[in-house]
């Protein structure tokens, strides 16, 4: 007997196909959606502050939402600029000193390793003159290939730089309009949900919102603890830039490996410039290794994972799994995405336990 779709099934199939086509279109347009996605995430994070300000009364009337959005957006931009101003003075102070110490560093490197390499028949000088001569020979031997590679990298890098500039310019504009019309956008999304599912979907959305709020509070606690730890530990070994480098490492801790990598690099360079021996450099490496272990195996599982209902082992698995599937962006979104998935899993499990398949 041939299979014929009922009118209701035809409608469901049509709308499902339309939504799948829209999802495919969004996937195809992925590269240009980055500023919009980043703005949506920031709008979700800053929306609560805008709502509180807009509910505050100024005299006999409430503050206009456009004013509240302007205040919150200005405060956020100033906070980002403050982070930049923490890094730039440290770099401006360290780079000239590093350039002045590079010749002495290579001379010391040559003294340490050249005799050892000579035992294996490798005769090369590791001081600045020797490395310059080696680089000159390599460039002369393969000049055309080197220039072709350099030009290709410049073209790719220039395109990437223009993309970053466009993104950084567009994000504040998109963020402003999203914050301004946030509730209207949410109402339109809710209005597009089929009526028989609206109660269930909005309930799951409220649960997800509560979990994500717990995630943000837990992540804020992790950042504060890391900032205090790195600042105190670097100050104990006598590093002059302990406070700005420690605070920067903690604040950027919400981006996996970025805060750790940048902070460790700045601290290592500062230790090389400030101290004569290698003991301070070793201590910096020990401090950052211990801090990374503390964050990965204690702070994030306990302060973030437990707040969103994830076991510490589940947190570690989520970070590894999302990183494997989606790269750096997956690591960044692993825990909030896992929190949302957990809401759906709990509802699926509840439905399964009530089903005839389970109870039969």
C-alpha positions in Angstrom: 0.0 0.0 0.0 1.6 3.3 -1.1 2.5 5.8 1.7 0.7 9.1 1.4 1.3 12.1 3.7 -1.7 13.7 5.5 -2.1 17.5 5.0 -0.7 18.0 8.5 2.3 15.9 7.8 2.9 17.7 4.5 2.9 21.0 6.4 5.3 19.7 9.0 7.6 18.3 6.3 7.6 21.7 4.4 8.4 23.7 7.5 11.1 21.2 8.6 12.7 21.4 5.2 12.6 25.2 5.3 14.2 25.3 8.7 16.9 22.9 7.5 17.6 25.1 4.4 17.9 28.1 6.7 20.3 26.2 8.9 22.4 25.2 5.8 22.4 28.8 4.7 23.6 30.0 8.1 26.3 27.4 8.0 27.4 28.5 4.5 27.5 32.1 5.7 29.5 31.1 8.8 32.6 33.3 8.1 30.6 36.5 8.0 28.4 35.6 11.0 31.3 35.8 13.5 30.6 39.4 14.6 26.9 38.7 14.9 27.5 35.6 17.0 30.0 37.4 19.2 27.6 40.3 19.6 24.7 38.0 20.6 26.9 36.4 23.3 27.9 39.8 24.7 24.3 41.0 24.5 23.2 38.0 26.6 26.0 38.7 29.1 25.3 42.5 29.3 21.5 42.3 29.0 20.9 42.0 32.8 22.8 45.2 33.5 20.8 47.0 30.9 17.5 45.7 32.3 18.5 46.8 35.9 19.5 50.3 34.7 16.3 50.7 32.6 14.2 49.8 35.6 15.9 52.3 37.8 13.9 55.5 38.2 15.4 58.9 37.3 13.1 61.4 39.1 9.5 60.4 38.3 10.2 58.3 35.2 12.4 55.3 34.4 15.6 55.6 32.5 15.1 55.3 28.8 16.5 52.0 27.5 18.7 53.7 24.9 20.4 55.6 27.7 20.9 52.4 29.7 22.3 50.6 26.7 24.7 53.5 26.0 26.0 53.5 29.6 26.5 49.7 29.8 28.2 49.6 26.3 30.5 52.5 27.2 31.4 50.8 30.5 32.2 47.6 28.6 34.4 49.3 26.0 36.2 51.1 28.8 36.8 47.8 30.6 38.3 46.3 27.4 40.5 49.4 26.9 41.6 49.1 30.5 42.8 45.6 29.8 44.7 46.9 26.8 46.3 49.6 28.9 47.5 47.0 31.3 49.3 45.1 28.6 50.7 47.9 26.5 52.8 49.7 29.1 54.3 46.4 30.2 55.2 45.6 26.5 56.5 49.1 25.9 58.8 48.7 28.9 59.9 45.2 28.2 60.6 45.2 24.5 63.4 47.8 24.4 65.1 46.1 27.4 64.7 42.7 25.7 66.2 44.1 22.5 69.2 45.4 24.5 69.8 42.1 26.1 69.4 39.9 23.1 73.1 40.0 22.1 74.2 39.0 25.6 71.6 36.3 25.7 72.8 34.7 22.4 76.4 34.9 23.6 75.5 33.1 26.8 73.6 30.5 24.7 76.6 30.0 22.5 78.9 29.5 25.5 76.5 26.9 26.9 75.6 24.8 23.8 78.3 25.3 21.1 80.8 23.0 22.8 78.2 20.3 23.3 77.1 20.5 19.7 80.7 20.4 18.5 81.0 16.9 20.1 78.5 15.6 17.6 80.2 17.3 14.6 77.8 20.3 14.5 80.0 23.4 14.3 77.7 26.5 14.5 78.0 29.7 16.5 74.8 30.6 18.4 75.7 34.2 19.0 73.9 37.0 17.1 76.6 37.2 14.4 76.6 33.4 13.8 72.8 33.3 13.6 72.8 36.3 11.2 75.3 34.6 9.0 73.3 31.3 9.0 70.1 33.1 8.2 71.9 35.0 5.3 73.1 31.8 3.8 69.7 30.2 4.0 68.0 33.2 2.3 70.6 33.3 -0.4 70.2 29.5 -1.1 66.5 29.6 -1.5 65.7 33.3 -2.1 62.8 32.8 -4.6 61.0 30.3 -2.4 61.4 32.4 0.7 60.0 35.5 -1.0 57.1 33.6 -2.5 56.3 32.2 0.9 56.6 35.6 2.6 54.4 37.3 0.0 51.8 34.5 0.4 51.8 35.0 4.1 51.5 38.7 3.8 48.5 38.4 1.6 46.8 35.9 3.9 47.8 37.9 7.0 46.6 41.1 5.4 43.2 39.6 4.6 42.9 38.2 8.2 43.9 41.6 9.6 41.2 43.4 7.5 38.7 40.8 8.7 39.7 41.4 12.4 39.4 45.2 11.9 35.9 44.8 10.3 34.8 42.5 13.1 36.0 44.8 15.8 34.3 47.8 14.1 31.0 45.9 13.5 30.7 44.2 17.0 29.9 47.4 19.0 27.3 48.5 16.4 25.5 45.2 16.3 25.8 44.9 20.1 24.1 48.3 20.6 21.1 47.3 18.5 20.8 43.9 20.0 20.8 45.3 23.5 18.3 48.0 22.5 15.8 45.5 21.0 16.7 42.4 23.0 13.3 41.7 24.5 11.5 42.4 21.2 13.8 39.9 19.5 13.2 37.3 22.1 9.4 37.8 21.8 9.7 37.3 18.0 11.6 34.1 18.5 9.0 32.9 21.0 6.2 33.8 18.6 7.8 31.6 15.9 7.7 28.5 18.0 4.8 26.1 17.2 2.0 26.8 19.8 1.9 23.2 21.0 5.6 23.3 22.0 5.8 26.9 23.3 5.4 26.0 27.0 8.0 23.2 26.9 10.5 25.3 24.9 10.2 28.4 27.0 10.5 26.3 30.2 13.7 24.7 28.9 15.0 28.2 27.9 14.4 29.5 31.4 16.3 26.5 32.9 19.2 27.1 30.4 19.2 30.8 31.3 19.5 30.0 35.0 22.3 27.5 34.4 24.2 30.0 32.2 23.9 32.6 34.9 25.4 30.2 37.4 28.2 29.5 34.8 29.0 33.2 34.5 29.2 33.6 38.3 31.4 30.6 38.6 33.7 31.8 35.8 34.0 35.2 37.5 35.1 33.5 40.7 37.7 31.5 38.8 39.0 34.7 37.2 39.3 36.4 40.6 41.0 33.5 42.3 43.5 33.2 39.4 44.3 36.9 39.4 45.0 36.8 43.1 47.1 33.7 42.8 49.3 34.8 40.0 49.7 38.3 41.4 50.7 37.0 44.8 53.0 34.2 43.5 54.8 36.5 41.1 55.2 39.1 43.8 56.8 36.5 46.1 59.6 35.9 43.7 60.1 39.7 43.4 58.8 40.3 39.9 58.3 44.1 39.4 55.3 43.6 37.0 53.6 41.0 39.2 50.4 42.9 39.7 49.6 43.9 36.0 50.7 40.5 34.6 48.8 38.5 37.4 45.6 40.5 36.9 45.8 40.2 33.1 46.4 36.4 33.4 43.3 36.0 35.7 41.0 38.3 33.7 41.8 36.6 30.4 41.3 33.2 32.1 37.8 32.9 30.6 39.5 32.3 27.2 41.2 28.9 27.5 45.0 29.1 27.1 45.0 32.8 26.1 45.4 34.2 29.6 47.8 31.5 30.6 49.9 31.8 27.4 50.1 35.5 27.3 50.7 35.9 31.0 53.4 33.3 31.1 55.2 34.9 28.1 55.1 38.3 29.7 56.3 36.9 33.1 59.1 34.9 31.5 60.4 37.9 29.5 60.2 40.1 32.7 62.1 37.5 34.7 64.8 37.3 32.0 65.2 41.1 32.0 65.0 41.7 35.7 67.2 38.8 37.1 70.6 37.7 36.1 70.3 33.9 36.7 67.8 31.3 35.6 66.2 30.7 38.9 63.4 33.3 38.5 62.6 31.9 35.0 62.2 28.4 36.5 60.0 29.8 39.3 57.8 31.5 36.7 57.4 28.3 34.8 56.6 26.4 38.1 54.0 29.1 39.1 52.2 29.0 35.7 52.3 25.2 35.5 50.8 25.0 39.0 48.2 27.6 38.1 47.1 25.8 35.0 46.7 22.5 36.9 44.8 24.4 39.7 42.5 25.9 37.1 41.9 22.8 35.0 41.5 20.2 37.8 40.2 22.1 40.8 38.8 25.6 40.1 36.9 25.1 36.9 35.4 21.7 37.9 34.5 22.9 41.4 33.5 26.5 40.9 32.0 26.2 37.4 31.1 22.6 36.9 29.2 22.1 40.2 27.3 25.3 39.7 25.9 24.1 36.3 25.3 20.5 37.5 28.3 18.9 35.8 30.6 16.4 37.5 34.3 17.4 37.5 35.0 14.5 35.1 32.2 15.7 32.8 33.8 19.1 32.8 37.2 17.7 31.7 35.5 15.5 29.1 33.4 18.4 27.7 36.5 20.6 27.3 38.4 17.9 25.5 35.4 16.8 23.3 34.4 20.3 22.2 38.0 21.2 21.6 38.4 18.1 19.4 35.2 18.8 17.4 35.3 22.6 17.1 38.9 23.6 17.9 39.5 26.8 20.0 36.0 28.0 19.7 34.7 24.7 21.0 36.9 24.9 24.1 35.6 28.5 24.7 32.0 27.4 24.5 32.3 23.9 25.9 30.9 24.5 29.4 28.0 26.9 28.5 27.0 24.6 25.6 27.2 21.5 28.0 25.0 23.3 30.5 22.3 23.8 27.8 22.7 20.3 26.5 22.2 19.0 30.1 18.8 20.7 30.2 17.7 18.9 27.1 19.2 15.6 28.4 17.2 15.9 31.7 14.0 16.4 29.7 14.7 13.5 27.4 15.5 11.3 30.4 12.3 12.3 32.1 10.3 11.5 29.0 12.1 8.2 28.6 11.3 7.2 32.2 7.6 7.9 31.6 7.5 6.1 28.3 5.9 2.7 27.7 9.1 1.4 26.3 10.8 1.8 29.7 7.8 0.8 31.9 6.5 -2.1 29.8 
